[in-house]
Amino acid sequence: MTAPNIIIKEDSMALAVEPREATFAERAAQLRLIDTDVHNDLPGLNELRPFLAKQWHPWLDNGGPGQAARYYANMGSGRMDDAIREEDGLAAGDPDWVVQQLMTKYRIDIGILTGSIIGLSIQHDYRFQAAIASAYNEWTLEKWVRPFTCYKGSIACAVQDPEASAREIRRLGDDPGMVQVLLASAARIPYGNKFYWPIYAAAVEHGLPVAVHVGSEGTGIANAPTGVGFPSTYLEFHTDHSQTMMAHCVSLITEGTFEEFPTLKFAFIEGGTCWAPYVMGRLDRLYPALKAETPYLKRRPSEYILDNCYFSTQPIEEPDNHAHLLQMLAIMKAEKTVLFASDYPHWDFDNPLMAFNFFPADLKRRIFVENALEMYGPRLLATHGRA
């Protein structure tokens, strides 16, 4: 993107216009919407063969290893059926198709790719999953990110091996096509635990935020998806997504993760939004009585949440009285902590042309553009390619 640079020539006093690169602020001002949750589809593991070390090819030759998967599912396909491409039967398998069906149709300038293999972090063979993560990251860059200006990638990690994850982050951490590290909410250890700190150290080293996205709870090596065990229905399972998000958030605060990494930015994607005021209030209420357990904390718990954490809009709570939602958003300072997410192409996709039409214009602008720019930083608008 360029802007004119007017130069006056001394000999003729004629005006000549030379292009100059637009500043970050100028480009940011032109943005209409940043979508922080676009689920591009991987058609199958064979797509990763060109990027996967040959020692793992026999797995692909034999149909791949068995993958732990959840039982719970939607009554339908789980996708926006009217957006499925006939050629491949996928709603988000072709980047040009997604440009047409999502980016152009809904006036989205930048889409953050969250993919479809987030469950690799709860599979049993951590070595193979680390190799898959690396291959998947290369596939994402080659097929989606580098040929297009509207997509940015997330570094997938096999978090059951933090050291391997840290190496992968350092391998790609300076590539402007990657804007965050992506973890699944499914886990067997809460994310504030020091077990994961090598991941955060690598992310901070490269100025990358970390995002935890709902995915694969109760399968593989992960714990049950709720605090009391396994639900019976998808309705219960889907409603309870916020439980894992709350647990990880409380863990990050009380384990002192943000004291150890004060510049770490952490986003909670597709796990609900309005649980944040509850967690803030409960932690602040208990902290004075129990702070002897956490002498390393230097501030009230809610301050870490407001300064280091972000929350995506999808699926946002929708009370009948719009004022109630706005009150909750005010408590969590949504003007600095909330990001827009469509969750394309899933069945509960949020149409940005219709959603949040009762929000004040300044708050909507913050959620649609400014907060994402602040979380991801200048690389969100950087030219793609190997740094």
C-alpha positions as CSV (number, residue, x, y, z in Angstrom):
1,M,0.0,0.0,0.0
2,T,1.5,3.3,-1.0
3,A,0.7,7.0,-0.5
4,P,1.7,9.9,-2.7
5,N,4.8,11.9,-1.9
6,I,4.8,15.4,-3.5
7,I,8.2,16.8,-4.6
8,I,8.8,20.2,-6.1
9,K,11.5,20.3,-8.8
10,E,13.6,23.4,-8.6
11,D,14.2,23.9,-12.3
12,S,10.5,23.9,-13.5
13,M,8.6,24.1,-10.2
14,A,6.5,21.3,-11.6
15,L,4.9,18.9,-9.2
16,A,6.1,15.3,-9.4
17,V,4.4,12.6,-7.4
18,E,6.5,9.7,-6.2
19,P,5.0,6.8,-4.3
20,R,6.0,6.2,-0.7
21,E,5.2,3.3,1.6
22,A,2.2,4.0,3.7
23,T,2.8,4.1,7.5
24,F,1.4,1.6,9.9
25,A,-1.1,4.2,11.2
26,E,-2.2,5.0,7.6
27,R,-2.8,1.3,6.8
28,A,-4.5,0.6,10.1
29,A,-6.9,3.5,9.6
30,Q,-8.1,1.9,6.3
31,L,-9.0,-1.4,8.0
32,R,-12.6,-2.4,8.5
33,L,-12.4,-5.7,10.2
34,I,-9.9,-8.3,11.5
35,D,-11.3,-11.8,12.1
36,T,-9.3,-13.6,14.7
37,D,-10.8,-17.1,14.1
38,V,-10.9,-18.5,10.6
39,H,-10.8,-22.3,10.4
40,N,-9.1,-23.2,7.2
41,D,-9.4,-26.9,6.4
42,L,-6.6,-29.4,6.0
43,P,-8.1,-32.0,3.5
44,G,-6.0,-34.8,4.9
45,L,-2.6,-35.6,6.4
46,N,-1.3,-36.6,2.9
47,E,-1.4,-32.8,2.1
48,L,1.5,-32.5,4.5
49,R,3.7,-35.1,2.9
50,P,6.0,-32.6,1.0
51,F,6.7,-30.9,4.3
52,L,7.0,-33.9,6.6
53,A,10.3,-35.6,7.4
54,K,10.6,-38.9,5.4
55,Q,11.0,-41.0,8.5
56,W,7.3,-40.3,9.2
57,H,6.0,-41.1,5.6
58,P,5.2,-44.7,6.5
59,W,2.5,-43.4,8.7
60,L,0.9,-41.7,5.8
61,D,1.4,-44.7,3.5
62,N,-0.6,-46.8,5.9
63,G,-3.5,-44.4,6.3
64,G,-2.0,-42.5,9.2
65,P,-2.1,-43.4,12.9
66,G,-5.3,-43.5,14.8
67,Q,-6.3,-40.1,16.1
68,A,-8.1,-39.6,19.4
69,A,-11.3,-37.7,18.6
70,R,-14.3,-36.5,20.6
71,Y,-17.7,-38.3,20.5
72,Y,-19.7,-35.2,20.8
73,A,-20.9,-33.6,17.5
74,N,-23.5,-31.3,16.1
75,M,-26.8,-32.7,14.8
76,G,-25.7,-31.5,11.3
77,S,-22.3,-31.3,9.7
78,G,-21.0,-28.6,12.1
79,R,-20.4,-26.3,9.1
80,M,-22.2,-23.6,7.2
81,D,-23.6,-26.0,4.6
82,D,-24.5,-23.2,2.2
83,A,-20.8,-22.3,2.0
84,I,-19.5,-25.8,1.0
85,R,-17.5,-25.9,-2.2
86,E,-18.6,-28.7,-4.5
87,E,-15.1,-29.5,-5.9
88,D,-13.8,-30.7,-2.5
89,G,-16.8,-30.9,-0.2
90,L,-15.2,-28.4,2.2
91,A,-16.2,-25.0,3.3
92,A,-12.7,-23.7,3.9
93,G,-10.4,-26.0,2.0
94,D,-9.5,-23.6,-0.8
95,P,-8.0,-20.1,0.0
96,D,-9.6,-18.4,-3.0
97,W,-13.0,-19.9,-2.1
98,V,-12.6,-18.4,1.4
99,V,-11.7,-15.0,0.0
100,Q,-15.0,-15.1,-1.9
101,Q,-17.2,-16.6,0.8
102,L,-15.8,-14.9,3.8
103,M,-13.3,-12.1,3.3
104,T,-15.1,-10.3,0.4
105,K,-18.6,-11.1,1.3
106,Y,-18.3,-9.9,4.9
107,R,-15.8,-7.1,4.3
108,I,-13.0,-8.7,6.3
109,D,-9.5,-7.3,5.7
110,I,-7.4,-9.8,7.6
111,G,-8.2,-13.3,8.7
112,I,-6.2,-15.1,11.4
113,L,-6.0,-18.8,10.5
114,T,-6.7,-21.2,13.4
115,G,-6.9,-24.3,11.2
116,S,-8.5,-27.7,11.8
117,I,-5.8,-29.8,13.6
118,I,-5.6,-28.1,16.9
119,G,-6.2,-31.5,18.5
120,L,-2.7,-32.7,17.7
121,S,-1.7,-31.5,21.2
122,I,-3.7,-34.2,22.9
123,Q,-2.6,-37.1,20.8
124,H,-0.4,-39.8,22.5
125,D,2.7,-39.9,20.2
126,Y,4.3,-36.5,21.0
127,R,7.2,-37.0,18.6
128,F,5.0,-37.6,15.6
129,Q,2.7,-34.7,16.5
130,A,5.6,-32.3,16.8
131,A,6.6,-33.4,13.2
132,I,3.0,-32.9,12.1
133,A,2.9,-29.5,13.7
134,S,6.0,-28.4,11.8
135,A,4.8,-29.7,8.5
136,Y,1.4,-28.1,9.0
137,N,3.0,-24.8,9.7
138,E,4.9,-25.0,6.5
139,W,1.8,-26.0,4.6
140,T,-0.1,-23.1,6.0
141,L,2.6,-20.6,4.9
142,E,2.9,-22.0,1.4
143,K,-0.7,-22.6,0.5
144,W,-2.5,-19.9,2.5
145,V,-0.3,-17.1,3.8
146,R,2.4,-16.3,1.4
147,P,0.2,-16.2,-1.8
148,F,-2.4,-13.9,-0.1
149,T,-2.3,-10.6,1.7
150,C,-5.4,-11.2,3.6
151,Y,-4.4,-14.3,5.7
152,K,-2.0,-14.6,8.7
153,G,-1.0,-17.9,10.3
154,S,-0.8,-19.4,13.8
155,I,2.1,-21.5,14.8
156,A,0.7,-24.9,15.7
157,C,2.5,-26.7,18.6
158,A,2.5,-30.1,20.1
159,V,2.3,-28.7,23.6
160,Q,2.7,-32.1,25.3
161,D,6.4,-31.5,24.4
162,P,7.2,-27.9,25.4
163,E,10.8,-28.0,24.3
164,A,9.9,-29.1,20.8
165,S,7.2,-26.5,20.8
166,A,9.7,-23.8,21.8
167,R,12.1,-24.9,19.0
168,E,9.2,-24.6,16.5
169,I,8.3,-21.2,17.7
170,R,11.9,-20.0,17.4
171,R,12.1,-21.6,13.9
172,L,9.2,-19.5,12.6
173,G,9.0,-16.7,15.2
174,D,10.5,-14.1,12.9
175,D,8.3,-15.0,9.9
176,P,5.8,-12.1,9.4
177,G,3.3,-14.6,8.1
178,M,2.9,-16.0,11.6
179,V,1.2,-13.8,14.2
180,Q,0.6,-16.0,17.2
181,V,1.2,-19.3,18.9
182,L,-1.9,-21.5,19.1
183,L,-2.7,-24.0,21.8
184,A,-5.8,-26.2,22.3
185,S,-7.9,-25.7,25.4
186,A,-7.8,-29.5,25.9
187,A,-4.9,-30.3,28.2
188,R,-3.9,-32.5,31.2
189,I,-2.0,-29.7,33.0
190,P,-3.4,-26.1,33.4
191,Y,-1.5,-23.6,31.2
192,G,-0.1,-21.6,34.0
193,N,2.1,-24.5,35.2
194,K,5.8,-24.1,34.7
195,F,5.8,-27.2,32.4
196,Y,4.6,-24.8,29.6
197,W,6.9,-21.9,30.4
198,P,9.5,-22.8,27.6
199,I,6.6,-22.1,25.1
200,Y,6.0,-18.7,26.6
201,A,9.6,-17.8,26.8
202,A,10.0,-18.5,23.1
203,A,6.8,-16.6,22.2
204,V,7.9,-13.5,24.2
205,E,11.4,-13.7,22.6
206,H,9.8,-13.2,19.2
207,G,7.0,-10.8,20.3
208,L,4.2,-13.4,19.6
209,P,1.0,-13.6,21.6
210,V,-0.3,-17.0,22.6
211,A,-3.9,-18.0,22.0
212,V,-5.8,-20.9,23.5
213,H,-8.6,-22.1,21.3
214,V,-11.4,-24.5,22.3
215,G,-10.7,-27.9,21.0
216,S,-10.6,-31.7,21.7
217,E,-11.5,-31.6,25.4
218,G,-12.0,-35.0,26.9
219,T,-10.0,-36.9,24.3
220,G,-6.6,-38.5,24.0
221,I,-4.4,-37.4,26.9
222,A,-6.6,-34.5,27.9
223,N,-8.7,-34.3,31.0
224,A,-12.5,-34.5,31.1
225,P,-14.1,-31.5,29.4
226,T,-15.8,-30.4,32.6
227,G,-14.8,-30.2,36.3
228,V,-17.2,-33.1,37.1
229,G,-16.5,-35.4,34.2
230,F,-18.0,-36.2,30.8
231,P,-21.2,-34.8,29.5
232,S,-23.9,-36.8,27.7
233,T,-24.9,-34.4,25.0
234,Y,-23.3,-31.9,22.6
235,L,-25.5,-29.2,24.1
236,E,-23.9,-29.8,27.5
237,F,-20.4,-30.2,26.0
238,H,-20.6,-27.0,23.9
239,T,-22.1,-25.0,26.8
240,D,-19.3,-26.1,29.1
241,H,-16.4,-24.9,26.9
242,S,-16.0,-21.9,29.2
243,Q,-14.9,-24.2,32.0
244,T,-11.6,-25.0,30.5
245,M,-11.0,-21.4,29.6
246,M,-11.6,-20.2,33.1
247,A,-9.4,-22.9,34.6
248,H,-6.5,-22.0,32.3
249,C,-7.0,-18.3,33.0
250,V,-7.0,-18.7,36.7
251,S,-3.9,-20.9,36.4
252,L,-2.0,-18.3,34.4
253,I,-2.7,-15.7,37.0
254,T,-2.1,-17.7,40.2
255,E,1.0,-19.5,39.0
256,G,2.6,-16.1,38.3
257,T,3.0,-16.6,34.6
258,F,2.5,-12.9,33.9
259,E,5.0,-11.9,36.5
260,E,7.5,-14.2,34.9
261,F,6.6,-13.0,31.4
262,P,5.1,-9.5,31.9
263,T,4.9,-8.7,28.2
264,L,3.1,-12.0,27.3
265,K,-0.2,-11.5,25.6
266,F,-2.7,-14.4,26.0
267,A,-6.0,-14.7,24.1
268,F,-8.9,-17.0,24.8
269,I,-10.6,-17.9,21.5
270,E,-14.1,-19.4,21.1
271,G,-14.7,-20.1,24.8
272,G,-17.2,-17.4,25.6
273,T,-16.5,-13.9,26.9
274,C,-18.5,-12.9,30.0
275,W,-16.9,-15.4,32.3
276,A,-14.0,-13.0,32.5
277,P,-15.8,-10.5,34.9
278,Y,-16.8,-13.4,37.2
279,V,-13.2,-14.7,37.3
280,M,-11.8,-11.2,37.9
281,G,-14.3,-10.5,40.7
282,R,-13.8,-13.9,42.4
283,L,-10.0,-13.8,42.3
284,D,-9.9,-10.2,43.6
285,R,-12.3,-11.2,46.4
286,L,-10.2,-14.2,47.5
287,Y,-6.7,-12.8,46.9
288,P,-6.4,-10.6,50.1
289,A,-7.2,-13.6,52.3
290,L,-5.0,-16.1,50.4
291,K,-2.2,-14.0,49.0
292,A,0.4,-15.7,51.3
293,E,0.2,-18.7,48.9
294,T,1.3,-16.5,46.0
295,P,3.9,-14.0,47.3
296,Y,5.3,-13.6,43.8
297,L,2.1,-11.8,42.7
298,K,2.7,-8.0,42.8
299,R,-0.8,-6.8,41.7
300,R,-4.4,-7.7,42.1
301,P,-5.4,-10.7,39.9
302,S,-7.8,-8.7,37.8
303,E,-5.0,-6.3,36.7
304,Y,-3.1,-9.1,35.0
305,I,-6.3,-10.1,33.2
306,L,-6.9,-6.6,32.0
307,D,-3.3,-6.0,31.0
308,N,-2.3,-9.3,29.5
309,C,-5.5,-11.1,28.3
310,Y,-7.8,-10.9,25.4
311,F,-11.2,-12.6,24.7
312,S,-12.8,-13.4,21.3
313,T,-16.5,-12.5,20.7
314,Q,-17.6,-15.9,19.3
315,P,-19.6,-17.4,20.9
316,I,-20.6,-14.2,22.8
317,E,-23.4,-14.3,25.4
318,E,-26.6,-12.8,24.1
319,P,-29.0,-11.8,26.9
320,D,-32.4,-10.5,25.9
321,N,-31.6,-7.1,27.3
322,H,-28.6,-5.7,25.3
323,A,-27.7,-3.4,28.2
324,H,-26.8,-6.4,30.3
325,L,-24.1,-7.5,27.8
326,L,-22.8,-4.0,27.6
327,Q,-22.5,-3.9,31.4
328,M,-20.5,-7.1,31.4
329,L,-18.2,-5.8,28.6
330,A,-17.7,-2.6,30.6
331,I,-16.5,-4.6,33.6
332,M,-13.9,-6.4,31.5
333,K,-12.9,-3.3,29.7
334,A,-13.9,-4.7,26.3
335,E,-12.5,-1.6,24.6
336,K,-9.0,-3.1,25.2
337,T,-9.6,-6.8,25.8
338,V,-12.2,-8.1,23.3
339,L,-11.5,-9.2,19.7
340,F,-13.9,-10.0,16.9
341,A,-14.1,-13.7,15.8
342,S,-16.5,-15.2,13.2
343,D,-15.6,-18.9,13.7
344,Y,-16.0,-19.4,10.0
345,P,-17.1,-21.9,8.6
346,H,-18.7,-23.4,11.6
347,W,-22.5,-23.6,12.2
348,D,-22.5,-20.9,14.8
349,F,-20.6,-18.4,12.6
350,D,-21.2,-14.7,13.6
351,N,-22.0,-12.4,10.7
352,P,-20.0,-9.2,11.3
353,L,-22.4,-7.2,9.1
354,M,-25.3,-8.0,11.5
355,A,-23.7,-8.8,14.9
356,F,-23.1,-6.1,17.5
357,N,-25.2,-3.5,15.8
358,F,-26.2,-2.1,19.2
359,F,-22.6,-1.5,20.2
360,P,-21.4,2.1,20.4
361,A,-19.4,2.9,17.3
362,D,-16.2,3.5,19.2
363,L,-16.4,0.2,21.1
364,K,-17.2,-1.6,17.8
365,R,-14.2,-0.1,16.2
366,R,-12.0,-1.2,19.1
367,I,-13.3,-4.8,18.9
368,F,-13.3,-5.0,15.1
369,V,-9.8,-3.5,14.5
370,E,-7.8,-1.7,17.2
371,N,-7.6,-4.4,19.8
372,A,-6.3,-7.0,17.3
373,L,-3.7,-4.5,16.1
374,E,-2.5,-3.9,19.6
375,M,-2.4,-7.6,20.5
376,Y,-0.6,-8.8,17.3
377,G,1.5,-5.7,16.7
378,P,3.1,-4.5,13.5
379,R,3.6,-7.9,12.0
380,L,-0.2,-8.1,11.4
381,L,0.3,-5.6,8.5
382,A,3.8,-6.8,7.5
383,T,4.6,-8.1,4.1
384,H,4.6,-11.9,4.0
385,G,7.7,-13.9,3.4
386,R,10.7,-15.2,5.3
387,A,12.1,-12.6,7.5
